[in-house]
Amino acid sequence: MLIAKIKYIPPTDITGSRYKASVKEGTFKVSAIVPSTYASDDKDEIRAVEALVVKLKKAPIKMFSHGVNPEIRILGSYDHEVFASIFPLREIAQ
């Protein structure tokens, strides 16, 4: 299982608000940013993690078995950050 951290990025003069999902496993770090739809539920957070999963599937370390779509669950939030779990993962040989 991987734990993804989702952070809200407020709007600037140039861009609108966004959500950034990131995961760090040792020295391996991947992140993805999606624009906000201003939804009142957690759809933006889920979209950010889904974009992160797409990047993880293209990563040099194969974390997912072929044809497996990982399950994403929002775990909760703390200090303006939301945390989600991503599983199942393939066993990675050390």
HUVENFEN-V644250 format. One record per run of one state. SS is the DSSP state (a for helix, b for strand, c for the rest). FROM is the first residue (numbers start at 1). TO is the last residue. If there is no record, write none. Layout:
ss=SS from=FROM to=TO
ss=SS from=FROM to=TO
//
This chain:
ss=c from=1 to=1
ss=b from=2 to=9
ss=c from=10 to=17
ss=b from=18 to=25
ss=c from=26 to=27
ss=b from=28 to=35
ss=c from=36 to=42
ss=a from=43 to=57
ss=c from=58 to=70
ss=b from=71 to=78
ss=c from=79 to=80
ss=b from=81 to=87
ss=c from=88 to=94
//
